[in-house]
Amino acid sequence: MPDTQSPSRVYIAGPMTGIKDHNYPAFYAAAARLRAEGRDVINPAEQTYGMGKPWEFYMRLGLQGLLQCDEILLLPGWQVSRGARLERQVAEALGMTIVDLEAE
């Protein structure tokens, strides 16, 4: 019987605040690479829903996306990001697979 299980969904986490272009190029590059591998991706850089909202607004959206995933991919610099640290903590608490690009 063929394996009909869908590939895991991956959430991309990393620093945005205070970084040129909100670090979107790194988020988009990671999403493109994962999609080329056939992975299902939630990229918070693609879910802006209008700029200029408070950090908490975007964090709530990000956590909603994270909760739909099985894996989190941490971009370089995630350790200095309050949001990415929180997302990693949630992923760890939920037993998700954690991939740290800096550790590779």
Secondary structure by P-SEA (a helix, b strand, c coil): cccccccbbbbbbbbcccccccaaaaaaaaaaaaaaabbbbbbcccccccccccaaaaaaaaaaaaaaccbbbbcccccccaaaaaaaaaaaaaccbbbbcccc
